[in-house]
Amino acid sequence: MMTQLDTISVKHLSKQFKNQTALKDISFNIQPGEIFGFLGPSGAGKTTTIKILTGQMHPSDGVASVLGVPTEKINEHIYEQVGIVTHNSGLYDKLSVYKNLEIFTKILNVKKSKIEEILKRVGLFKDRKKIAGKLSQGMRQRLILARAVIHNPKVLFLDEPTSGLDPSTQVEIHRLIKSLRDNGTAVFLTTHNMEEAEKLCDHLALLNNGKIVEAGTPREIRLNHNKKKRYKILLKDGKEFILSQSEETTQKINWWMTDNELVTIHSCEPTLETVFLEVTGRKLI
Ligand SMILES: Nc1ncnc2c1ncn2[C@@H]1O[C@H](COP(=O)(O)OP(=O)(O)OP(=O)(O)O)[C@@H](O)[C@H]1O
């Protein structure tokens, strides 16, 4: 029987810097056509993982491979099949939007007709003559993404692709990422944004202090943490909050009811954000 090759395979990966352990024994697999979300607070080890998986850094222990290539053997040929968007993805600021992409079609041996196609897909076709250095932040990010996917990569690494963007640009970028996924691209995405993770990712891993502390589909992770009942409460003065079941909560609810302060009360499932707070004790920012 044929088994499908994992697009990304990570086994017992660790990374030790001089006096800092950045990753401790992490393992996961990503299949073609899957969006895998890697979530974690600042310093959790997300960028270190991307660096190892793109061959920019070697692990201290464990093995990882991308498209069947062990990460220590990764060279520039892999970039023909991989797209990367990170914080230091730069653009040629003095060149036009179109020229920025044209350069990449030459490097990556892609037909020029792809430029027009991808510009239309990211909504930048009418801006193709604009100078990259004068684009708004959202346009810039769409151009960086266009460049990363112009060659239809089999793997796409996205390090916080929508951070700092307005909601409508976020939606456009999500649409593009999903259409890539639907065409079989495996997407490795880091984010601080729980809503983004919930909407976009097929599987998630929550990283804390270099360890994977939770993994599964967004729904599985939420349901795993649904042991204690939670109540979402709205009071007359407009205050809204979530309280978990306890004697204190029951007492508070009684007071509010007696004082006619309570407007609505619902029991609710935990959000990914509350799960994250529970397992890490930290906010995701
Ligand atoms: N080159 C390095 N030398 C020493 N320590 C490093 C190096 N790179 C990262 N670290 C440490 O490893 C840990 C993980 O860092 P990493 O950049 O992977 O975190 P991150 O999850 O990407 O955080 P952020 O969300 O802030 O980008 C941090 O404690 C960081 O200080």
Ligand as a Chemical Component Dictionary entry (heavy atoms), coordinates in Angstrom:
data_LIG
# 
_chem_comp.id                   LIG 
_chem_comp.type                 NON-POLYMER 
_chem_comp.pdbx_formal_charge   0 
_chem_comp.three_letter_code    LIG 
# 
loop_
_chem_comp_atom.comp_id 
_chem_comp_atom.atom_id 
_chem_comp_atom.alt_atom_id 
_chem_comp_atom.type_symbol 
_chem_comp_atom.charge 
_chem_comp_atom.model_Cartn_x 
_chem_comp_atom.model_Cartn_y 
_chem_comp_atom.model_Cartn_z 
_chem_comp_atom.pdbx_ordinal 
LIG N1  N1  N 0 20.635 32.941 18.013 1  
LIG C1  C1  C 0 20.207 32.787 19.273 2  
LIG N2  N2  N 0 21.073 32.732 20.309 3  
LIG C2  C2  C 0 20.649 32.554 21.571 4  
LIG N3  N3  N 0 19.356 32.432 21.926 5  
LIG C3  C3  C 0 18.436 32.497 20.940 6  
LIG C4  C4  C 0 18.803 32.678 19.561 7  
LIG N4  N4  N 0 17.658 32.672 18.810 8  
LIG C5  C5  C 0 16.627 32.511 19.678 9  
LIG N5  N5  N 0 17.087 32.400 20.952 10 
LIG C6  C6  C 0 16.272 32.166 22.158 11 
LIG O1  O1  O 0 15.463 31.033 21.956 12 
LIG C7  C7  C 0 14.137 31.234 22.464 13 
LIG C8  C8  C 0 13.114 31.047 21.356 14 
LIG O2  O2  O 0 13.212 32.127 20.415 15 
LIG P1  P1  P 0 12.309 32.248 19.099 16 
LIG O3  O3  O 0 12.807 33.420 18.337 17 
LIG O4  O4  O 0 12.280 30.946 18.391 18 
LIG O5  O5  O 0 10.867 32.572 19.723 19 
LIG P2  P2  P 0 9.486  32.928 19.009 20 
LIG O6  O6  O 0 8.492  31.930 19.514 21 
LIG O7  O7  O 0 9.672  33.016 17.543 22 
LIG O8  O8  O 0 9.139  34.358 19.610 23 
LIG P3  P3  P 0 8.411  35.655 18.925 24 
LIG O9  O9  O 0 6.946  35.342 18.912 25 
LIG O10 O10 O 0 8.752  36.739 19.884 26 
LIG O11 O11 O 0 9.002  35.831 17.571 27 
LIG C9  C9  C 0 14.136 32.643 23.069 28 
LIG O12 O12 O 0 14.336 32.522 24.442 29 
LIG C10 C10 C 0 15.301 33.327 22.402 30 
LIG O13 O13 O 0 15.860 34.301 23.243 31 
# 
loop_
_chem_comp_bond.comp_id 
_chem_comp_bond.atom_id_1 
_chem_comp_bond.atom_id_2 
_chem_comp_bond.value_order 
_chem_comp_bond.pdbx_ordinal 
LIG N1  C1  SING 1  
LIG C1  N2  SING 2  
LIG C1  C4  DOUB 3  
LIG N2  C2  DOUB 4  
LIG C2  N3  SING 5  
LIG N3  C3  DOUB 6  
LIG C3  C4  SING 7  
LIG C3  N5  SING 8  
LIG C4  N4  SING 9  
LIG N4  C5  DOUB 10 
LIG C5  N5  SING 11 
LIG N5  C6  SING 12 
LIG C6  O1  SING 13 
LIG C6  C10 SING 14 
LIG O1  C7  SING 15 
LIG C7  C8  SING 16 
LIG C7  C9  SING 17 
LIG C8  O2  SING 18 
LIG O2  P1  SING 19 
LIG P1  O3  DOUB 20 
LIG P1  O4  SING 21 
LIG P1  O5  SING 22 
LIG O5  P2  SING 23 
LIG P2  O6  DOUB 24 
LIG P2  O7  SING 25 
LIG P2  O8  SING 26 
LIG O8  P3  SING 27 
LIG P3  O9  DOUB 28 
LIG P3  O10 SING 29 
LIG P3  O11 SING 30 
LIG C9  O12 SING 31 
LIG C9  C10 SING 32 
LIG C10 O13 SING 33 
# 
